[in-house]
Amino acid sequence: MSTFDCLLIGHLVADWMLQNDWMARNKQRHWLAPAILVHCGIYTLILVTSLWFTHPLTLAPPPYALFAAGIFFSHWFIDAANLAAGWMRLLGQTRLHFVQVMVDQTMHIVVIAVLVAVLL
C-alpha cells in the first residue's frame, strides 16, 4: 500500500469514525474552541501514525514534524474557518450540505496529497 493510500485511510478514520457529535457541532464556535483543538489533535495523531506504517524508521524527525504541523494547522484552518462554505459562496455553488461535505473532504485530501509530494 502506498503512503498516500495509508494516509487516506487514516483521514477517513480520523475525520469520520473518530469525530464525535460534540466535535462536529462545536468546532466552529471560535478559532480556539476545545472541540476543534481536540479534533485536530486526534486527526494529526492518526495521520502521523498512518505515515509511520509506511515509513517506520526511514524518515528523520524533521519531515515527521513538518508533516504533523502541516496536517494540524491545515485541518484546523479548513474546519474552524468553514473554508468549504466560503469556497462554495465564492463560486456560487449549491448550498446542499452533502456538497459542502464533499468540498471539505476534497480540501483535506488535496492537502494530504501536497504534503506527501513536498515532504515525502
SESEMI-498836 format. One record per residue (C-alpha): residue in one letter; x, y, z. Coordinates in steps of 0.05 Angstrom, whole numbers, plus 32768, in hexadecimal, padded with zeros to 4 digits. Layout:
N
+---------+------+------+------+
| residuo |   c1 |   c2 |   c3 |
+---------+------+------+------+
|       A |    X |    Y |    Z |
...
+---------+------+------+------+
//
This chain:
120
+---------+------+------+------+
| residuo |   c1 |   c2 |   c3 |
+---------+------+------+------+
|       M | 8000 | 8000 | 8000 |
|       S | 801B | 8045 | 7FEE |
|       T | 8027 | 807E | 801F |
|       F | 7FEC | 80A4 | 8003 |
|       D | 7FBF | 8067 | 800A |
|       C | 7FD1 | 805F | 8054 |
|       L | 7FC6 | 80A9 | 8060 |
|       L | 7F83 | 80A8 | 803C |
|       I | 7F6C | 806F | 8069 |
|       G | 7F86 | 8096 | 80A5 |
|       H | 7F5F | 80D3 | 808E |
|       L | 7F1E | 80AC | 8088 |
|       V | 7F27 | 808D | 80CD |
|       A | 7F3A | 80CE | 80EF |
|       D | 7F09 | 80FD | 80CC |
|       W | 7ECD | 80CF | 80CC |
|       M | 7ED3 | 8096 | 80FE |
|       L | 7EF6 | 80BB | 8136 |
|       Q | 7ED3 | 80FF | 8131 |
|       N | 7E99 | 80FD | 8161 |
|       D | 7E5B | 8129 | 8160 |
|       W | 7E78 | 8159 | 8194 |
|       M | 7EB4 | 8167 | 8168 |
|       A | 7E8A | 816E | 8128 |
|       R | 7E58 | 819E | 8149 |
|       N | 7E8A | 81C9 | 816F |
|       K | 7EC9 | 81CD | 8144 |
|       Q | 7EB4 | 820E | 8122 |
|       R | 7EA0 | 8235 | 8161 |
|       H | 7EE2 | 825A | 8162 |
|       W | 7F29 | 8250 | 8149 |
|       L | 7F42 | 8231 | 818B |
|       A | 7F03 | 820A | 819D |
|       P | 7F15 | 81CB | 81C4 |
|       A | 7EEE | 81A1 | 8192 |
|       I | 7F19 | 81B7 | 8157 |
|       L | 7F5A | 81AF | 817D |
|       V | 7F47 | 8169 | 8195 |
|       H | 7F2F | 8155 | 814F |
|       C | 7F6E | 816F | 812D |
|       G | 7F9A | 814E | 8162 |
|       I | 7F79 | 810A | 8157 |
|       Y | 7F7B | 8114 | 810C |
|       T | 7FC5 | 8125 | 810D |
|       L | 7FD6 | 80EA | 813A |
|       I | 7FB1 | 80B9 | 810D |
|       L | 7FD2 | 80D5 | 80CD |
|       V | 8018 | 80D4 | 80EB |
|       T | 800B | 808D | 8102 |
|       S | 7FF4 | 807B | 80BB |
|       L | 8033 | 809B | 80A0 |
|       W | 805D | 8071 | 80D0 |
|       F | 803F | 8032 | 80B2 |
|       T | 805F | 8042 | 806E |
|       H | 809E | 8064 | 8088 |
|       P | 80AC | 8045 | 80CD |
|       L | 80F4 | 8059 | 80D6 |
|       T | 8108 | 8074 | 8092 |
|       L | 80F6 | 80BE | 809E |
|       A | 811E | 80EC | 80CA |
|       P | 80F7 | 8113 | 80FF |
|       P | 80F2 | 8154 | 80D6 |
|       P | 80C5 | 8137 | 809F |
|       Y | 8097 | 8118 | 80D4 |
|       A | 8093 | 815A | 80FA |
|       L | 8086 | 8182 | 80BB |
|       F | 8052 | 8150 | 80A4 |
|       A | 8030 | 8152 | 80E8 |
|       A | 8030 | 819E | 80EA |
|       G | 8015 | 81A2 | 80A3 |
|       I | 7FDE | 8170 | 80B2 |
|       F | 7FCA | 8191 | 80F4 |
|       F | 7FC9 | 81D9 | 80DC |
|       S | 7FA9 | 81CB | 8098 |
|       H | 7F72 | 81A1 | 80B8 |
|       W | 7F67 | 81D5 | 80ED |
|       F | 7F61 | 820D | 80BA |
|       I | 7F34 | 81E7 | 808A |
|       D | 7F04 | 81D2 | 80C2 |
|       A | 7F06 | 820E | 80F1 |
|       A | 7EFD | 8240 | 80B8 |
|       N | 7EC9 | 8215 | 8096 |
|       L | 7EF2 | 821E | 8057 |
|       A | 7EC6 | 81F0 | 802E |
|       A | 7E89 | 821D | 8038 |
|       G | 7EB2 | 825A | 8025 |
|       W | 7ECC | 8238 | 7FE7 |
|       M | 7E85 | 8225 | 7FD3 |
|       R | 7E6C | 826C | 7FDD |
|       L | 7EA6 | 8288 | 7FB4 |
|       L | 7E96 | 825A | 7F7A |
|       G | 7E4B | 8260 | 7F81 |
|       Q | 7E42 | 8216 | 7F8D |
|       T | 7E05 | 81F4 | 7FAA |
|       R | 7DFB | 81F7 | 7FF5 |
|       L | 7DEB | 81AD | 7FFB |
|       H | 7E0D | 8191 | 803A |
|       F | 7E25 | 8153 | 8015 |
|       V | 7E4A | 817E | 7FE3 |
|       Q | 7E6A | 81A6 | 801B |
|       V | 7E82 | 8166 | 803B |
|       M | 7EA0 | 814F | 7FF9 |
|       V | 7EC3 | 8193 | 7FEF |
|       D | 7EDF | 818E | 8037 |
|       Q | 7EF8 | 8148 | 802C |
|       T | 7F17 | 815A | 7FEA |
|       M | 7F3D | 8193 | 800B |
|       H | 7F59 | 8164 | 8041 |
|       I | 7F6D | 8130 | 800D |
|       V | 7F8F | 8164 | 7FE1 |
|       V | 7FB8 | 817B | 801E |
|       I | 7FCD | 8133 | 802C |
|       A | 7FE2 | 812A | 7FE3 |
|       V | 800A | 816B | 7FE3 |
|       L | 802D | 8159 | 8025 |
|       V | 803F | 8114 | 800A |
|       A | 805A | 8132 | 7FCA |
|       V | 8082 | 8169 | 7FEC |
|       L | 809B | 8147 | 802C |
|       L | 809F | 80FD | 801D |
+---------+------+------+------+
//
